Amino acid sequence: MNALPQARWGQRLLTPLLVLGTAALAVVSATQGAVEITLADLWAMGTEEGRAAIPAQVFLEIRLPRIALAVLVGAGLAGAGAGFQGLFRNPLASPSLLGVAAGASAGAAIAIVLPIGAYLPARVALFAFIGALGTSAMVLRLGRVQGQTDTARVLLAGVALTAAASAVVGTLTLLATDTQLRSYTFWILGSLGGATWGSVLGVATGVGAGLGLLFLQAASLDVFALGEEVAGHVGLRVQRLTLFVLVGASLAVGVSVAVSGMIGFLGLAVPHLVRLMIGPSHKRLIPASCALGSFLLLAADTLARLVAAPTEVPIGILTTALGVPFFVWLLRRRRAQWV
């Protein structure tokens, strides 16, 4: 008799607890590193002399933008994963498996290597978004049979488009200069080391707009989970829902990948873990996925900075190393249905 109220109580607490955990982890991440920052250094930042000191400069210009970027990118990738899984009604759907992340990567590579106008960071984000949106639209188109979305075809289309995007990236790698190649190689391994307040502002705008579209479609995604035909019969505008989810998730993934590189498995693992804990309702699933994605990416970035200090482990390597075992476990599950 008490199981249901306890479950509902846990559903309400999960997102606030994750936010608090992320805030606590941010304090640890901000003070630890090659330059250790003490509480006395933080207190001294209230004075002009303290703000001019090296710890203050490291804290304000390096650590804080990086923490903010980790929170935003983690939320964007995990929230987009929840949106894609809801749209395709498949817990295996993710920006990486559907080729959306690869499309964004190819778009960013085009912006970096090819001489298309003046090079600007905003152009990289724009091309990454176009690549993500184009790939997701093609996956959806190739995965439809007689007006219905076939999940097997969707995943196969994602594999094919990922290979095509990889071919584009490989070709551009051959054309790149040494400087471009070095920058792109470090970028594609995944890193938040280039975080600035300008990049934080750009990602906050893109991720905020993308996740905002997904939040607005949460109730519709719950109805859509009943099936496309049933959703259409009860009055749900399926094409409108599809468009909004594709644009919102692609925008969040595009701007995230543009600044962080390829960070795999967050979009796959995080929504599935959250669904196991609080159920499939997207009104809670999307915010909780964003919160857990922020926490995990901030934890991974902190570990990447500290585990081999003073050098830095590419964050994409860490997330992939953790995500592959989860993906294998997910494939071995007996039930291919929503939990």
NUKEFI-518683 format. One record per residue: residue in three letters; y, z, x of N, C-alpha, C, O in turn. Coordinates in steps of 0.05 Angstrom, whole numbers, plus 5000, padded with zeros to 4 digits. Layout:
REM NUKEFI-518683
ALAYZXYZXYZXYZX ...
//
This chain:
REM NUKEFI-518683
MET497650005016500050005000502550005017504649895009 ASN502450125041504750145058505049915078507049895092 ALA503049745079503049535099505349335094506649255113 LEU505749255069507749055063510549165069512049015082 PRO511349405060514049505067514449525097516549475108 GLN512249615112512549635141512949355153514449325172 ALA511549155143511848885153514648785149515848665167 ARG515748835125518448755119520448895137522448775146 TRP519949155142521749305159521649185188523749165201 GLY519249115197519048985223520448715224521648655245 GLN520348565203521748305202524748345205526048185218 ARG525848555192528648595194529548695221531748635230 LEU527748845235528548965260528148785284529348825305 LEU526448575282525748425306528148295319528548325343 THR529748155304532048015315534048215327534948165350 PRO534848425313536748625326535548745351537048785371 LEU532948805351531748925375531848725398532248805421 LEU531248475393531348275414534248235424534548195449 VAL536148245407538948225416539748465434540948425455 LEU538848705426539448935443537948915469539048985490 GLY535448815469533948785493535248585512535248615536 THR536248365500537648165516540148285529540848225552 ALA541648445514544048565525543448755548544848755568 ALA541248915545540449095566539548935591540249005613 LEU538048725586537148555608539548415622539448385647 ALA541548345607543948225619545348415638546348325659 VAL545348665632546548865650545048875676546148885698 VAL542348875674540648885698541048625714541448635739 SER541048395700541348145714544048115728544248005749 ALA546148225715548848205727549248365752550948305768 THR547748575754548148755777546148715800546648825822 GLN544048565796542048525816542148245828542748045814 GLY541748225854541747965867542347995897542248215908 ALA543047765909543747775938546047955943546148095964 VAL547947955925550248145926549748355904550048295880 GLU549148595912548648805893551348915882553148975898 ILE551448945856553949045843553349315831551549345814 THR554849515839554349785829556249845806558049695799 LEU555650075793557350165771560250215781562150165766 ALA560450305805563150355817564650085819567050075815 ASP563249875827564549615829565449515801567649405799 LEU563849555781564549485754567049635745568849525732 TRP567049895751569350065743571849975757574049975745 ALA571549895782573949815798575149545788577349485795 MET573649395772574649145762576949175743578348985736 GLY577449425735579749485717582349465732584449465719 THR582249465759584749445775584949175787582949025790 GLU587349095795587848835807586348815834585248605841 GLU586449035849585049035875582049005872580748865887 GLY580949135851578049115846577248845838575048745846 ARG578848705822578248435813578348235836577048025835 ALA579848295857579948125880577648165900577348005918 ALA576148375896573948425915571548235910571348115889 ILE569848215931567648025929565748085906564947905892 PRO564948345902563148395879564348305852562848205835 ALA566948335849568148255824568147945821567647845799 GLN568547805843568547515842565747415835565347225820 VAL563747535848560947455842560247515813558947355800 PHE561047745803560447825776561747645755560447555736 LEU564347585759565847445739565447135740565547005720 GLU565147035764565046745767562246625771561846385768 ILE560246805777557546705782555546825762554146685748 ARG555447085762553347225746553847195716552047115701 LEU556247255707556747245678556446965666555146945645 PRO557546755678557046485667554046415666553146285648 ARG552646495687549746435688548246585666546446465653 ILE548946835661547646985640548246865613546446825596 ALA550746795608551546665583550146405579549246345557 LEU549846245600548445985598545446025592544345885576 ALA544246225605541446285599541046355570539146265557 VAL542746525559542546605531542846365512541346335493 LEU544846195518545345965501543045755502542145665482 VAL542245695527540045495530537445595518536045445505 GLY536745845523534345965511534445945481532445875468 ALA536746015469536946005440536745715430535445665410 GLY538045535444538045255436535245135436534444995417 LEU533745175458531045055460529145185441527545045428 ALA529145445438527345585419528045525390526245475374 GLY530645525384531445455356530745165349529845115327 ALA531144985368530344705363527344685359526444525342 GLY525844835375522944825372522044915344520344795332 ALA523345135334522745225307523445015286522044975266 GLY525744875290526444655272524544425272523744325251 PHE523644345296521744125298519044205285517744045271 GLN518144445290515544535279515744545249513744485235 GLY518044625238518344635209518444355197517244305176 LEU519744165211520043895201517343755201516643615182 PHE515843785223513243645225510943805214508743715213 ARG511544055206509544235194507144265213504844235205 ASN507744305238505644315259506544505281508644465293 PRO505044725286505844915307505644805335506544935354 LEU504544555339504344435365506844265371507244175393 ALA508544225351510944065355512944225372513344465368 SER514244085390516244205407517943985420517143755420 PRO520344055430521943845443520443715467520943475472 SER518743865481517343745503515043565494514843335504 LEU513443665476511143505467511843265451510443065451 LEU514143275437514943045421516642845437517542645426 GLY517042905462518542715479521542745477522942595491 VAL522542925461525442955458526743055484528842945492 ALA525443245497526543345522526543125543528443095559 ALA524342965544524242745563526342535557527442425575 GLY526842485531528942295524531642395533533342235543 ALA532142655529534642765538534842755569537042695579 SER532642795582532642775612533242495621534742455640 ALA532042295608532642015615535541945610536841805626 GLY536642045588539441995582541242115603543241995611 ALA540642355611542242485632542042345658543942315673 ALA539542245665539242095689540841835689541941765710 ILE540941705667542641465664545541525669546941375684 ALA546441745658549241825662549841895691552041855700 ILE547942015705548342105732548241865752549941845770 VAL546341685748545841475768547441225763548541105782 LEU547441125738548740865733551740895732552841085722 PRO553240685742556140695742557340615715558440405712 ILE557040795696558040745669560640905665560541135656 GLY562940795673565440945670565641165691563941185709 ALA567641335687568041555706565941775701565241825678 TYR565041885723562942095720564242355710566042455723 LEU563242455688564242705677561842865667559942745656 PRO561843135670559743295658559343245629557043255619 ALA561443195614561243155585559642895580558242875559 ARG559842695598558342455594555342505597553842385582 VAL554642675615551742745618550742865593548542795583 ALA552243055581551343175556551142975533549342985517 LEU553142785532553142585511550642405514549342345494 PHE550142305538547742135542545142285537543242175526 ALA545042535545542742695539542242725509540042715500 PHE544442765495544242785465543242525453541542525435 ILE544342305463543542045452540541995458539041895441 GLY539642065482536842035489535042215472532942125463 ALA535942465467534342645451534142545422532042545410 LEU536442465411536542375383534942115380533442085360 GLY535241925398533841675396530841715398529241595383 THR529941895416527041945418525942075393523842005384 SER527342275383526342415359526242235335524342245319 ALA528142055333528141865310525741665313524441595293 MET525241585338522941395342520341535337518441415326 VAL520041785345517641935341517141965311514841915301 LEU519142025296518842055267518141795254516441785236 ARG519341575263518841315252515941225258514541125240 LEU515041255282512341175290510241355278507941265275 GLY510941595271509041785260508741775230507141925218 ARG510141595216509941575187508041345179508141125190 VAL506341415160504441215149504641225119504141435106 GLN505440995107505740975077507541195067506941325046 GLY509741245081511741435072511041725078512641905071 GLN508741775091508042055097507942085128507241895142 THR508542325137508542385165505742475174504742675164 ASP504542335192501842395202502242545229503342435248 THR501342795230501942965253500542855278501742875300 ALA498242745276496842635299498342405311498742385335 ARG499342225293500942005303503542095315504541975334 VAL504742305304507242415315506842505343508342445361 LEU504642655348504142765375503442535394504342545417 LEU501942335385501342105402503841955409504241855431 ALA505641915389508141785394509841935414511141825431 GLY509742205412511242365431510142335460511742315479 VAL507542315462506342275489507141995500507941975523 ALA507141795483507841525492510741515500511441395521 LEU512541625484515441615490516041795515517941725529 THR514642005519514942165543514341995567515742015587 ALA512141845566511441675589513541455593514241395616 ALA514641345571516741145574519241265587520441135604 ALA520041505578522341635590521841705619523741685635 SER519441775626518741835654519041585671519841595694 ALA518341355660518541105674521541035679522240945701 VAL523241085659526041045663527141225685528741135702 VAL526441485684527341675704526341585732527841605751 GLY523841505733522741415759524241185771524841175795 THR524940985754526440755763529240835773530140745794 LEU530541005758533141095766533041265791534941265807 THR530841405795530541555820530541375844531641445865 LEU529241135841529240945863531940825869532640755892 LEU533640815848536340695851538440895860540540825868 ALA537741155859539741365864540341385894538741325911 THR542841465899543541525927542341795935541241935918 ASP542641855961541442105970542742345955541342535948 THR545342335952546742555938545842575909545242795899 GLN545642345895544742345867541842435865541142585847 LEU540242345884537342415883537042715887535342845874 ARG538542825906538243115912539143275888537843475880 SER541343195876542343335852540343315829539843515815 TYR539343075824537543035801534843175805533743285787 THR533843165830531343305836531543605830529743715817 PHE533743725839534044005833534544055804533644255793 TRP535843875791536443895762533943885746533544035727 ILE532143695752529843645735527743875738526143915720 LEU527844025760526144255763527044485746525544675741 GLY529444475737530544685720531944895735530745035752 SER534544935730536045135743538645195728539745015715 LEU539445435729542045515717544045585738546145705733 GLY543445505763545145585786547845455785549645565798 GLY548245235771550845105771552545195747554445055740 ALA551945425736553445515712556345565719557045695739 THR558145465702560945525703561945585675560545545655 TRP564345695673565345765646565845505630565645505606 GLY566445285644566745025630564144935618564044845595 SER561944955633559344875622558445065600557144975581 VAL559045315603558345505581559845435555558645445534 LEU562345355558563845275534562645035521562345015496 GLY561944835537560744585526558144635513557544535491 VAL556344795526553744855514554045025489552644985470 ALA555945215490556345385466557145215442556345265420 THR558845005447559644835425557344665414556844655390 GLY555844545433553544375424551344535411550344455390 VAL550544745425548344915414549145045388547545065369 GLY551645135387552545265362552545075339551645145317 ALA553444825343553444625322550644555314549944535290 GLY548844515334546144435328544644655313543244605293 LEU544844905323543445125309544645175282543245255263 GLY547245135279548545165253547344985232546845065210 LEU546744725240545444545221542644645214541844615191 LEU541244745234538544845228538545085210536945115192 PHE540445275215540645505197541145425168540045545150 LEU542845225165543545135137541045005123540945005099 GLN539144915139536744785128534344975126532144885119 ALA534745235132532545425133531045435106528545425105 ALA532545465084531245485058529845225051527645225039 SER531044995058529744745052527244705068525244595058 LEU527144805093524744785109522444955097520144885099 ASP523145175085521145335071519845185048517445195044 VAL521545045033520444875011518844645022516744575011 PHE519844525044518544295056515744365066514044195068 ALA515344615073512644705083510544675062508144665069 LEU511244655036509244615015508144325015506144275002 GLY509444145030508643865030510843685022512643765006 GLU510843445033513143265028513243174998515343164987 GLU510943124986510943044958511843264940513443224922 VAL510743504944511543734928514543784931515943834911 ALA515543784955518343834960520043624946522143694934 GLY519243374946520743164932520743214902522743154889 HIS518443304891518243344862520043574852521043574830 VAL520443774869522144004861525143954867526744134863 GLY525743714876528543634879529643654908532043614912 LEU527943704927528943714955529443434965527843244962 ARG531843394977532543144989531343125017532543215036 VAL528943005018527343005042528742855065528842945087 GLN529842625058531142455079533642605091534142595115 ARG535142745074537442895083536543125101537743175122 LEU534443265092533343475109532443375136533043495157 THR531043155136530043035161532342965180532243025203 LEU534442845169536642765185538043005197538643005221 PHE538543215181539943445191538343595212539443685232 VAL535743625208534143765227533943605253534143715275 LEU533643345251533443175275536043195291536043235315 VAL538343165277540943175291541443445303542243475326 GLY540943655287541443925297539644005321540644105341 ALA537043955318535244015340535743845365535643945387 SER536343595360536843415383539443485397539643475422 LEU541443565382543943655395543543905412544543915434 ALA542144095401541544345416539944285441540544395462 VAL537944115439536244045462537843875482537643925506 GLY539343685472540743505489542743645508542743595532 VAL544443815496546443945513545144155531546144215553 SER542944275521541544475538540244345562540544445585 VAL538844135557537443995579539543875599539043855623 ALA541843785589543843665606544743865628545343775650 VAL544944115622546044305641543844465655544344575677 SER541444485644539344655655537044495667535444615683 GLY536744235661534444095670532044145651532444245629 MET529744075661527344085644526244375645525044455665 ILE526544515623525344785620523344765598524044755574 GLY520744765606518644715587517644955572517845185581 PHE516344895549514645085534516245295518515045435502 LEU518845335523520245525506520245425477519845585458 GLY520745175473520845065446518145065432518045065407 LEU515945075447513245095436512345375431511545455409 ALA512545545452511345805451512946005434511846165419 VAL515646005437517246215425517046205394516446415382 PRO517445975381517245985351514446065342514246205321 HIS512445985356509746055348509246355351508046485333 LEU510246475373509946765376511446915354510447115343 VAL513846825348515446955327514046925300514047115284 ARG512946695295511546655269509146845266508546935245 LEU507846895288505647085288506547365281505147525268 MET509047435289510047705285511347745257510947955245 ILE512847545248514347595223513747395201514947415179 GLY511947195205511347015185512946755186514546725204 PRO512446565168513546295170516246245157517346025159 SER517446445145520046405131522146335152522746485170 HIS523346095149525245995168527946155168529446135187 LYS528446295146530946455145530846675167532946755177 ARG528446765173528146965194527046835220527646935242 LEU525446635217524146515240526146385259525846435283 ILE528046235249529946105267531746305283531846275307 PRO533046495269534546695285532946855305533746895327 ALA530546935296528847095314527846925338527647025360 SER527246665333526446495355528746455375528346465399 CYS531146425365533546405383533846655399534346645423 ALA533446895387533747145401531647175422532247265445 LEU529147115415526947145435527246935457526646995480 GLY528146695450528546485471530646575491530346525515 SER532846695481534946795499533847005517534347005541 PHE532347195506531247415522529347305544529547385567 LEU527547135536525547035555526746865577526046885600 LEU528646695570529946525590531646685609531646635633 LEU533046885599534547065616532747225635533347255658 ALA530447305624528447445641527347265663527047345686 ALA526747015655525646825675527746755696527046735719 ASP530246725688532346665707532846895726533246855750 THR532747135716533047375733530847385753531247445777 LEU528347335743526047335761526247115782525547155805 ALA527246885773527546655792529446725815529146635837 ARG531546875808533446955829532447165848533147175871 LEU530747345838529947585853527247565867526847695887 VAL525447405856522647415866522447305895520747405910 ALA524147125903524047015930526747025943527346845959 ALA528347225936531047245947530947245978529147365990 PRO532947115991535346995980535046715969537046605959 THR532646595972532346325959531846365929531446585919 GLU531746135915531446145886529245965877529045735885 VAL527446065860525245915849526345755825527545875807 PRO525845495824526645345800525545465774523145525772 ILE527345505755526545655731524445495715522845615700 GLY524545225716522645065702519845115711517945095695 ILE519445185736516745235747515745495734513345505726 LEU517445695731516545955720515845915690513746015682 THR517545785675516945755646514445585642512945645623 THR514045385658511545225655509045385663507045365649 ALA509245535684506945695693506145895671503745955668 LEU508146005656507546185635506646045609505146145593 GLY507745805605507345655580504645515579503445495557 VAL503645415601501145265601498745435591497245345574 PRO498345685600496245845589496545895559494545895544 PHE499045925549499445965521498645705506497445725484 PHE499345475517498745225504495745185502494745095481 VAL494245255523491345235523490145415501488345335487 TRP491245665500490345845479490845735451489145755433 LEU493245615448493945505422492045275414491245255391 LEU491345105433489544885427486744985420485244855405 ARG485945215430483245325425483145485399480945575391 ARG485345515386485245665361483545515340483645265339 ARG482145655324480245525306481745405282480945195272 ARG483845535273485245435249487645275257489445375271 ALA487745025248490044855253491844865229492244675214 GLN493045105225494745145201496745355209496545485229 TRP498745385191500845585195499645865193497945915176 VAL500646045210499646325210501546475191501146715187 
//
